[in-house]
């Protein structure tokens, strides 16, 4: 470095270089720091080396540390973009083989089970279809164990012919969030916009730390707020209306649903953790996981939802 031979205390230079600050500073800033901290007058008055050292480190850190607002904006931008599942982007290089066993969503125990099956050489002669069926049984057993007696009765009464989509009625929140079609996420200063390709649904969710009371009337999508924990986007929806789905999920009015979206370190994957909190249906919150990959060339179809299903306007 140009200024490395300036008469500056070796301890100060080492600390600044280890912190990575010197190489981040513009040359003029380094020159000011050198002449201020490492001048010959300082060298002649070494009776206060600790004070000088601390002053140098404080100046350097303040100059090379990004503002908190900038760091927060960078973290939030990581989840922006268009994201797809194995259903619409099966050949994406980010996928692992176990991702194809869980196209919609799986409880964590199912993901752990398939990974253990694939890692066991004893399963090398078994077909992937057989492994997938075993994993599905494990997932179903886990969900069944969490269900209350009332939830089991509702599930037993479920009639696929009564699915609201057949009558061209939009889906509930759980079905919408877990649908395997692409989603687009935008982060603004005061809100998050999630555009679901499924039923061409756009959710504008206010960013706030205030919780919504659980006494309001239940609606299809509930009342939602968004917040960030570091780089993780958390969408909390309260007062969600009752629903029963073909995926053996059943809930009652007043359900609380939490979506946790976290991008991977390289920004190529988006991991969703969906938490269904409904004590009337599950003895403890039901947790489901879904993975997506970044697909910037994908398009969200802006067409009427019934036309997307039937082909007719």
C-alpha positions in Angstrom: 0.0 0.0 0.0 1.2 3.5 -0.9 0.9 4.8 2.7 2.2 1.6 4.4 5.6 3.2 5.1 4.3 6.3 6.7 5.3 6.9 10.4 2.2 5.3 11.8 2.0 2.9 14.7 2.2 -0.7 13.5 -0.6 -1.8 15.8 -2.9 0.8 14.3 -2.1 -0.3 10.7 -2.6 -4.0 11.5 -5.9 -3.4 13.2 -7.2 -1.3 10.3 -6.0 -3.8 7.6 -7.5 -6.7 9.4 -10.8 -4.9 9.7 -10.6 -4.5 5.9 -11.2 -0.7 6.2 -8.1 0.7 4.6 -8.8 -0.9 1.2 -12.3 0.4 1.3 -11.3 4.0 1.9 -10.6 6.4 -1.0 -6.9 7.5 -1.2 -7.7 11.0 0.1 -9.3 9.6 3.2 -6.3 7.3 3.8 -4.0 10.2 3.5 -5.9 12.3 6.0 -6.0 9.3 8.4 -2.2 8.8 8.0 -1.3 12.4 8.5 -3.6 12.7 11.5 -2.8 9.5 13.3 0.6 8.6 12.0 2.3 12.0 11.9 5.8 12.5 13.3 4.3 14.6 16.1 2.3 11.6 17.2 5.3 9.4 17.0 7.1 11.9 19.3 4.3 11.8 21.8 3.7 8.2 22.4 2.5 8.7 25.9 -1.1 8.3 24.6 -0.9 5.4 22.1 -4.1 3.8 23.3 -6.2 7.0 22.8 -4.7 7.5 19.3 -5.3 3.9 18.5 -8.9 4.0 19.5 -9.4 7.3 17.6 -8.0 5.7 14.4 -10.2 2.7 14.6 -13.3 4.7 15.3 -12.6 7.0 12.4 -11.9 4.0 10.1 -15.0 2.1 11.1 -17.2 5.1 10.7 -15.9 5.8 7.2 -16.0 2.2 5.9 -19.2 0.9 7.5 -22.2 1.1 5.3 -25.2 3.0 6.8 -27.7 0.7 8.6 -30.4 1.8 6.2 -28.3 0.7 3.2 -27.6 -2.7 4.8 -31.3 -3.2 5.5 -32.2 -2.3 2.0 -29.7 -4.8 0.6 -31.1 -7.6 2.8 -34.6 -6.9 1.7 -33.7 -6.8 -2.0 -32.6 -10.4 -1.7 -36.1 -11.7 -1.8 -37.3 -9.5 -4.7 -37.9 -11.1 -8.0 -39.9 -13.9 -9.7 -39.7 -17.3 -8.0 -40.8 -20.7 -9.4 -41.1 -24.3 -8.1 -40.1 -27.6 -9.7 -43.6 -27.6 -11.2 -42.8 -24.9 -13.7 -39.0 -24.8 -13.7 -38.0 -28.5 -13.3 -34.7 -28.2 -15.0 -33.3 -25.3 -13.0 -29.7 -26.1 -11.9 -30.3 -25.1 -8.3 -32.6 -28.0 -7.7 -31.5 -31.0 -5.7 -33.0 -34.4 -6.2 -34.9 -34.3 -2.9 -36.6 -31.0 -4.1 -38.6 -33.0 -6.7 -40.2 -35.1 -4.0 -41.9 -32.1 -2.6 -43.4 -30.1 -5.4 -46.1 -28.3 -3.3 -45.1 -28.4 0.4 -43.8 -30.9 3.0 -43.5 -30.9 6.7 -39.8 -30.7 7.7 -39.9 -34.4 8.9 -40.6 -35.4 5.3 -37.7 -33.5 3.9 -35.4 -35.1 6.5 -36.8 -38.5 5.7 -36.1 -38.3 2.0 -32.6 -37.1 2.6 -31.9 -40.0 4.9 -33.3 -42.4 2.3 -31.1 -41.0 -0.5 -28.0 -41.1 1.7 -28.5 -44.8 2.6 -26.7 -47.1 0.1 -29.3 -49.8 1.0 -31.9 -47.8 -1.0 -29.8 -47.7 -4.2 -31.9 -50.4 -5.8 -35.2 -48.9 -4.9 -37.0 -46.8 -7.4 -37.5 -43.0 -6.9 -41.2 -43.6 -7.1 -41.0 -46.1 -4.2 -39.0 -43.6 -2.1 -41.5 -40.8 -2.9 -44.4 -43.0 -1.8 -42.7 -43.8 1.5 -41.9 -40.1 2.1 -45.6 -39.2 1.4 -46.7 -41.8 4.0 -44.4 -40.3 6.6 -45.7 -36.8 5.9 -49.3 -37.9 6.1 -48.8 -39.7 9.3 -47.1 -36.7 10.8 -50.0 -34.4 9.9 -52.6 -36.9 11.1 -50.9 -37.2 14.5 -51.2 -33.4 14.9 -54.9 -33.3 14.0 -57.6 -33.0 16.6 -60.6 -35.3 16.4 -62.7 -32.5 15.0 -60.2 -31.9 12.2 -60.2 -35.6 11.3 -63.9 -35.6 11.0 -63.9 -32.5 8.8 -61.2 -34.1 6.6 -63.3 -37.3 6.3 -66.3 -35.3 5.0 -64.2 -33.4 2.4 -65.8 -33.7 -1.1 -63.5 -32.8 -4.0 -66.5 -31.9 -6.0 -67.2 -29.1 -3.6 -63.9 -27.4 -4.3 -64.6 -23.7 -4.7 -62.4 -23.5 -7.8 -64.9 -25.6 -9.7 -67.4 -22.8 -9.1 -64.8 -20.3 -10.2 -64.4 -19.0 -6.6 -60.9 -17.9 -5.5 -58.9 -20.1 -3.2 -58.2 -19.6 0.5 -54.9 -18.3 1.7 -53.2 -21.6 2.3 -54.0 -22.9 -1.2 -52.9 -19.6 -2.7 -49.5 -19.5 -0.9 -48.7 -23.1 -1.6 -49.8 -23.2 -5.2 -46.8 -24.3 -7.4 -47.2 -21.6 -9.9 -44.7 -18.6 -10.0 -44.8 -15.7 -7.6 -43.3 -12.2 -7.9 -42.2 -10.3 -4.8 -41.6 -6.5 -4.6 -40.4 -4.7 -1.5 -41.2 -1.1 -1.0 -40.5 1.2 2.0 -44.0 0.8 3.4 -45.3 -2.4 1.9 -44.6 -5.8 0.3 -46.4 -6.8 -2.9 -46.7 -10.5 -3.7 -48.2 -11.3 -7.1 -49.3 -14.9 -7.3 -49.7 -16.4 -10.7 -52.3 -18.7 -9.2 -55.7 -16.9 -9.8 -53.7 -13.8 -10.7 -53.9 -12.6 -7.1 -52.0 -9.5 -6.0 -51.5 -9.0 -2.2 -50.3 -5.6 -1.0 -49.2 -6.1 2.6 -48.3 -3.2 4.9 -44.9 -3.3 6.7 -45.5 -2.7 10.4 -44.5 -4.1 13.8 -48.1 -3.8 15.0 -50.2 -7.0 15.3 -53.7 -7.3 14.1 -56.3 -8.1 16.7 -57.8 -11.6 16.5 -61.4 -10.4 17.1 -62.2 -9.2 13.6 -64.4 -11.3 11.3 -62.7 -14.1 9.4 -62.1 -13.6 5.6 -60.7 -15.7 2.8 -57.2 -14.1 3.0 -57.5 -12.7 6.5 -55.8 -9.5 7.7 -52.1 -9.4 6.9 -49.1 -7.4 8.0 -45.4 -7.8 7.0 -42.2 -7.3 8.9 -38.5 -8.2 8.5 -36.2 -10.2 10.8 -32.9 -9.5 9.2 -33.2 -10.8 5.6 -36.3 -12.9 6.4 -39.7 -11.6 5.3 -42.5 -12.5 7.7 -46.1 -12.2 6.6 -48.6 -12.8 9.4 -52.3 -13.2 8.6 -54.9 -13.4 11.3 -58.7 -14.0 11.1 -58.3 -16.4 8.2 -61.5 -18.2 7.2 -62.0 -21.9 7.5 -60.8 -24.1 4.7 -60.5 -27.7 3.7 -58.2 -28.6 0.8 -57.4 -31.7 -1.3 -54.0 -31.8 0.4 -55.6 -32.9 3.6 -55.3 -29.5 5.3 -58.4 -28.4 7.2 -58.8 -25.3 9.4 -61.4 -23.3 11.2 -62.4 -19.6 11.3 -59.9 -17.4 13.0 -56.8 -19.3 11.9 -53.5 -17.5 12.2 -51.0 -18.2 9.3 -47.4 -17.1 9.2 -45.3 -17.1 6.0 -41.5 -16.8 6.5 -39.6 -16.2 3.2 -35.7 -16.4 3.2 -33.4 -16.2 0.3 -30.3 -18.4 0.1 -26.9 -17.0 0.5 -26.3 -16.9 -3.3 -29.8 -15.4 -3.9 -30.8 -18.3 -6.2 -33.3 -20.0 -3.9 -36.3 -18.8 -1.8 -37.3 -21.0 1.1 -40.8 -20.7 2.5 -41.8 -21.9 6.0 -45.6 -21.8 6.3 -47.0 -22.0 9.9 -50.7 -22.9 10.4 -51.8 -22.0 13.9 -55.2 -23.3 14.6 -55.6 -25.1 18.0 -59.1 -26.3 16.9 -57.5 -28.3 14.1 -53.9 -29.1 15.2 -52.5 -29.9 18.6 -49.5 -27.7 17.8 -48.8 -25.3 14.8 -48.5 -27.2 11.6 -45.3 -26.3 9.7 -44.9 -26.8 6.0 -41.8 -26.0 3.8 -41.6 -25.1 0.2 -38.6 -24.2 -2.0 -38.5 -21.9 -5.1 -35.7 -20.8 -7.4 -35.1 -17.4 -9.0 -36.5 -17.3 -12.6 -36.1 -13.7 -13.9 -37.3 -14.7 -17.4 -40.6 -16.1 -16.1 -43.7 -14.1 -16.7 -46.7 -13.8 -14.3 -49.8 -14.4 -16.5 -52.2 -11.4 -16.2 -55.4 -13.2 -17.3 -58.7 -13.7 -15.7 -58.4 -16.7 -13.3 -61.5 -18.6 -14.6 -60.1 -18.4 -18.1 -56.9 -19.8 -16.9 -58.8 -22.9 -15.5 -61.5 -23.5 -18.1 -60.1 -21.8 -21.2 -63.2 -19.6 -21.3 -63.6 -16.0 -20.2 
